[in-house]
Protein backbone atom coordinates (compact mmCIF):
# COMPACT_ATOMS: atom_id res chain seq x y z
CA UNK A 1 0.00 0.00 0.00
CA UNK A 2 2.65 2.53 1.01
CA UNK A 3 5.84 2.60 -0.99
CA UNK A 4 8.55 5.16 -0.17
CA UNK A 5 6.50 7.05 2.40
CA UNK A 6 7.79 8.99 5.37
CA UNK A 7 6.69 8.40 8.96
CA UNK A 8 5.00 11.82 9.08
CA UNK A 9 2.99 10.98 6.02
CA UNK A 10 1.93 7.67 7.55
CA UNK A 11 0.85 9.45 10.76
CA UNK A 12 -1.18 11.95 8.76
CA UNK A 13 -2.84 9.11 6.91
CA UNK A 14 -3.53 7.19 10.13
CA UNK A 15 -5.24 10.25 11.66
CA UNK A 16 -7.60 10.57 8.71
CA UNK A 17 -8.55 6.90 8.49
CA UNK A 18 -12.12 6.22 9.53
CA UNK A 19 -13.53 2.82 10.53
CA UNK A 20 -14.88 2.40 7.00
CA UNK A 21 -12.76 1.23 4.10
CA UNK A 22 -12.06 3.72 1.36
CA UNK A 23 -10.70 3.74 -2.11
CA UNK A 24 -7.14 5.05 -2.18
CA UNK A 25 -8.06 6.81 -5.44
CA UNK A 26 -10.39 9.10 -3.51
CA UNK A 27 -7.52 10.75 -1.58
CA UNK A 28 -6.55 14.25 -2.67
CA UNK A 29 -2.77 14.21 -2.24
CA UNK A 30 -2.03 17.57 -3.86
CA UNK A 31 -3.00 19.39 -0.65
CA UNK A 32 -0.43 17.47 1.40
CA UNK A 33 2.21 19.89 0.14
CA UNK A 34 0.46 22.68 2.07
CA UNK A 35 0.52 20.60 5.30
CA UNK A 36 -3.21 19.97 5.07
CA UNK A 37 -4.06 16.37 5.73
CA UNK A 38 -5.57 14.57 2.76
CA UNK A 39 -9.29 13.88 2.95
CA UNK A 40 -10.78 10.49 2.32
CA UNK A 41 -14.06 10.50 0.44
CA UNK A 42 -16.42 7.52 0.32
CA UNK A 43 -17.40 6.21 -3.06
CA UNK A 44 -20.87 6.85 -4.44
CA UNK A 45 -21.96 3.30 -3.66
CA UNK A 46 -20.83 3.67 -0.02
CA UNK A 47 -22.77 6.92 0.34
CA UNK A 48 -25.89 5.40 -1.19
CA UNK A 49 -25.61 2.42 1.16
CA UNK A 50 -25.47 4.80 4.13
CA UNK A 51 -28.56 6.68 2.94
CA UNK A 52 -30.54 3.49 2.25
CA UNK A 53 -32.82 3.12 5.27
CA UNK A 54 -34.37 -0.12 4.03
CA UNK A 55 -31.14 -1.97 4.90
CA UNK A 56 -31.35 -0.82 8.52
CA UNK A 57 -34.89 -2.10 9.12
CA UNK A 58 -36.19 -4.07 6.11
CA UNK A 59 -39.44 -5.02 7.86
CA UNK A 60 -40.35 -1.35 8.24
CA UNK A 61 -39.88 -0.68 4.51
CA UNK A 62 -41.69 -3.75 3.13
CA UNK A 63 -44.48 -2.97 0.64
CA UNK A 64 -47.94 -2.94 2.23
CA UNK A 65 -51.20 -3.92 0.54
CA UNK A 66 -53.64 -1.11 1.37
CA UNK A 67 -56.51 -2.60 -0.63
CA UNK A 68 -56.43 -0.55 -3.81
CA UNK A 69 -58.23 -2.17 -6.74
CA UNK A 70 -56.15 -4.11 -9.21
CA UNK A 71 -55.44 -3.01 -12.73
CA UNK A 72 -58.44 -2.72 -15.03
CA UNK A 73 -58.87 -5.38 -17.71
CA UNK A 74 -58.04 -4.38 -21.24
CA UNK A 75 -60.95 -2.80 -23.13
CA UNK A 76 -59.80 -4.56 -26.28
CA UNK A 77 -60.11 -7.98 -24.60
CA UNK A 78 -63.54 -7.14 -23.16
CA UNK A 79 -64.83 -5.99 -26.53
CA UNK A 80 -63.42 -9.09 -28.21
CA UNK A 81 -65.19 -11.38 -25.72
CA UNK A 82 -68.48 -9.51 -26.15
CA UNK A 83 -68.32 -9.69 -29.95
CA UNK A 84 -67.42 -13.40 -29.79
CA UNK A 85 -70.46 -14.03 -27.59
CA UNK A 86 -72.74 -12.14 -30.03
CA UNK A 87 -71.33 -14.14 -32.98
CA UNK A 88 -72.02 -17.39 -31.15
CA UNK A 89 -75.62 -16.28 -30.49
CA UNK A 90 -76.19 -15.43 -34.17
CA UNK A 91 -74.80 -18.76 -35.36
CA UNK A 92 -76.94 -20.83 -32.94
CA UNK A 93 -80.23 -21.78 -34.79
CA UNK A 94 -82.13 -22.71 -31.61
CA UNK A 95 -81.71 -19.26 -30.11
CA UNK A 96 -82.71 -17.67 -33.44
CA UNK A 97 -85.98 -19.66 -33.51
CA UNK A 98 -86.75 -18.70 -29.90
CA UNK A 99 -86.07 -15.05 -30.66
CA UNK A 100 -88.41 -15.05 -33.68
CA UNK A 101 -91.20 -16.69 -31.70
CA UNK A 102 -90.52 -14.31 -28.78
CA UNK A 103 -89.99 -17.04 -26.23
Phi and psi restraints in degrees (value plus and minus 20) as a CYANA .aco file:
   2 UNK   PHI    -130.1   -90.1
   2 UNK   PSI      96.9   136.9
   3 UNK   PHI    -137.5   -97.5
   3 UNK   PSI     108.2   148.2
   4 UNK   PHI      35.5    75.5
   4 UNK   PSI      35.1    75.1
   5 UNK   PHI    -136.9   -96.9
   5 UNK   PSI     126.5   166.5
   6 UNK   PHI    -103.4   -63.4
   6 UNK   PSI     145.9   185.9
   7 UNK   PHI     -86.3   -46.3
   7 UNK   PSI     -56.7   -16.7
   8 UNK   PHI     -84.5   -44.5
   8 UNK   PSI     -59.6   -19.6
   9 UNK   PHI     -86.1   -46.1
   9 UNK   PSI     -59.8   -19.8
  10 UNK   PHI     -85.0   -45.0
  10 UNK   PSI     -58.9   -18.9
  11 UNK   PHI     -84.3   -44.3
  11 UNK   PSI     -63.0   -23.0
  12 UNK   PHI     -80.4   -40.4
  12 UNK   PSI     -62.0   -22.0
  13 UNK   PHI     -87.1   -47.1
  13 UNK   PSI     -59.8   -19.8
  14 UNK   PHI     -85.7   -45.7
  14 UNK   PSI     -53.2   -13.2
  15 UNK   PHI     -86.7   -46.7
  15 UNK   PSI     -57.5   -17.5
  16 UNK   PHI    -102.6   -62.6
  16 UNK   PSI     -34.1     5.9
  17 UNK   PHI     -90.6   -50.6
  17 UNK   PSI     109.6   149.6
  18 UNK   PHI    -120.1   -80.1
  18 UNK   PSI     149.5   189.5
  19 UNK   PHI     -80.4   -40.4
  19 UNK   PSI     -44.0    -4.0
  20 UNK   PHI     -97.7   -57.7
  20 UNK   PSI     141.6   181.6
  21 UNK   PHI    -111.8   -71.8
  21 UNK   PSI     125.0   165.0
  22 UNK   PHI    -149.8  -109.8
  22 UNK   PSI     139.6   179.6
  23 UNK   PHI     -98.6   -58.6
  23 UNK   PSI     112.8   152.8
  24 UNK   PHI     -85.4   -45.4
  24 UNK   PSI     -46.3    -6.3
  25 UNK   PHI     -85.4   -45.4
  25 UNK   PSI     -40.2    -0.2
  26 UNK   PHI    -101.3   -61.3
  26 UNK   PSI     -24.7    15.3
  27 UNK   PHI    -100.3   -60.3
  27 UNK   PSI     116.1   156.1
  28 UNK   PHI    -118.9   -78.9
  28 UNK   PSI      75.4   115.4
  29 UNK   PHI    -101.1   -61.1
  29 UNK   PSI     -36.5     3.5
  30 UNK   PHI     -86.4   -46.4
  30 UNK   PSI     -41.0    -1.0
  31 UNK   PHI    -104.1   -64.1
  31 UNK   PSI     -28.1    11.9
  32 UNK   PHI     -85.7   -45.7
  32 UNK   PSI     -46.8    -6.8
  33 UNK   PHI     -81.1   -41.1
  33 UNK   PSI     -56.1   -16.1
  34 UNK   PHI    -106.9   -66.9
  34 UNK   PSI      -3.7    36.3
  35 UNK   PHI      44.4    84.4
  35 UNK   PSI       2.7    42.7
  36 UNK   PHI    -119.6   -79.6
  36 UNK   PSI     109.3   149.3
  37 UNK   PHI     -85.8   -45.8
  37 UNK   PSI     122.5   162.5
  38 UNK   PHI     -88.5   -48.5
  38 UNK   PSI     125.7   165.7
  39 UNK   PHI    -118.1   -78.1
  39 UNK   PSI     123.6   163.6
  40 UNK   PHI    -124.1   -84.1
  40 UNK   PSI     106.9   146.9
  41 UNK   PHI    -132.6   -92.6
  41 UNK   PSI     114.3   154.3
  42 UNK   PHI     -90.7   -50.7
  42 UNK   PSI     134.5   174.5
  43 UNK   PHI     -92.7   -52.7
  43 UNK   PSI     148.0   188.0
  44 UNK   PHI     -80.5   -40.5
  44 UNK   PSI     -61.6   -21.6
  45 UNK   PHI     -83.5   -43.5
  45 UNK   PSI     -59.2   -19.2
  46 UNK   PHI     -84.7   -44.7
  46 UNK   PSI     -60.6   -20.6
  47 UNK   PHI     -87.0   -47.0
  47 UNK   PSI     -59.9   -19.9
  48 UNK   PHI     -86.4   -46.4
  48 UNK   PSI     -56.5   -16.5
  49 UNK   PHI     -84.4   -44.4
  49 UNK   PSI     -56.6   -16.6
  50 UNK   PHI     -86.6   -46.6
  50 UNK   PSI     -59.2   -19.2
  51 UNK   PHI     -95.8   -55.8
  51 UNK   PSI     -41.6    -1.6
  52 UNK   PHI     -93.4   -53.4
  52 UNK   PSI      85.5   125.5
  53 UNK   PHI     -98.6   -58.6
  53 UNK   PSI     -39.0     1.0
  54 UNK   PHI     -88.3   -48.3
  54 UNK   PSI     -41.8    -1.8
  55 UNK   PHI     -97.1   -57.1
  55 UNK   PSI     -46.9    -6.9
  56 UNK   PHI     -91.5   -51.5
  56 UNK   PSI     -67.2   -27.2
  57 UNK   PHI    -158.2  -118.2
  57 UNK   PSI      65.3   105.3
  58 UNK   PHI     -84.4   -44.4
  58 UNK   PSI     -49.4    -9.4
  59 UNK   PHI     -86.2   -46.2
  59 UNK   PSI     -53.4   -13.4
  60 UNK   PHI     -89.1   -49.1
  60 UNK   PSI     -50.9   -10.9
  61 UNK   PHI    -123.7   -83.7
  61 UNK   PSI      -5.0    35.0
  62 UNK   PHI     -88.7   -48.7
  62 UNK   PSI     126.8   166.8
  63 UNK   PHI     -85.5   -45.5
  63 UNK   PSI     123.4   163.4
  64 UNK   PHI    -138.8   -98.8
  64 UNK   PSI     114.6   154.6
  65 UNK   PHI    -104.3   -64.3
  65 UNK   PSI      91.1   131.1
  66 UNK   PHI    -120.7   -80.7
  66 UNK   PSI      -8.0    32.0
  67 UNK   PHI      64.6   104.6
  67 UNK   PSI       1.4    41.4
  68 UNK   PHI     -90.8   -50.8
  68 UNK   PSI     129.4   169.4
  69 UNK   PHI     -85.3   -45.3
  69 UNK   PSI     133.5   173.5
  70 UNK   PHI     -91.5   -51.5
  70 UNK   PSI    -198.5  -158.5
  71 UNK   PHI     -89.6   -49.6
  71 UNK   PSI     127.1   167.1
  72 UNK   PHI     -93.3   -53.3
  72 UNK   PSI     125.9   165.9
  73 UNK   PHI     -88.2   -48.2
  73 UNK   PSI     135.3   175.3
  74 UNK   PHI     -86.0   -46.0
  74 UNK   PSI     113.4   153.4
  75 UNK   PHI     -84.3   -44.3
  75 UNK   PSI     -54.7   -14.7
  76 UNK   PHI     -82.7   -42.7
  76 UNK   PSI     -61.7   -21.7
  77 UNK   PHI     -87.9   -47.9
  77 UNK   PSI     -61.6   -21.6
  78 UNK   PHI     -81.8   -41.8
  78 UNK   PSI     -65.5   -25.5
  79 UNK   PHI     -84.0   -44.0
  79 UNK   PSI     -60.2   -20.2
  80 UNK   PHI     -82.1   -42.1
  80 UNK   PSI     -61.7   -21.7
  81 UNK   PHI     -85.7   -45.7
  81 UNK   PSI     -61.0   -21.0
  82 UNK   PHI     -84.2   -44.2
  82 UNK   PSI     -65.2   -25.2
  83 UNK   PHI     -85.8   -45.8
  83 UNK   PSI     -56.9   -16.9
  84 UNK   PHI     -83.4   -43.4
  84 UNK   PSI     -60.7   -20.7
  85 UNK   PHI     -84.1   -44.1
  85 UNK   PSI     -62.7   -22.7
  86 UNK   PHI     -84.9   -44.9
  86 UNK   PSI     -60.5   -20.5
  87 UNK   PHI     -81.4   -41.4
  87 UNK   PSI     -62.7   -22.7
  88 UNK   PHI     -83.6   -43.6
  88 UNK   PSI     -56.6   -16.6
  89 UNK   PHI     -86.8   -46.8
  89 UNK   PSI     -59.8   -19.8
  90 UNK   PHI     -89.4   -49.4
  90 UNK   PSI     -53.1   -13.1
  91 UNK   PHI     -96.0   -56.0
  91 UNK   PSI     -49.0    -9.0
  92 UNK   PHI     -93.2   -53.2
  92 UNK   PSI      94.9   134.9
  93 UNK   PHI     -91.1   -51.1
  93 UNK   PSI     -50.7   -10.7
  94 UNK   PHI     -84.5   -44.5
  94 UNK   PSI     -63.3   -23.3
  95 UNK   PHI     -87.7   -47.7
  95 UNK   PSI     -55.3   -15.3
  96 UNK   PHI     -83.9   -43.9
  96 UNK   PSI     -62.5   -22.5
  97 UNK   PHI     -83.9   -43.9
  97 UNK   PSI     -63.5   -23.5
  98 UNK   PHI     -84.2   -44.2
  98 UNK   PSI     -55.6   -15.6
  99 UNK   PHI     -89.9   -49.9
  99 UNK   PSI     -58.6   -18.6
 100 UNK   PHI     -89.1   -49.1
 100 UNK   PSI     -54.5   -14.5
 101 UNK   PHI    -108.6   -68.6
 101 UNK   PSI     -17.3    22.7
 102 UNK   PHI      37.2    77.2
 102 UNK   PSI      27.2    67.2
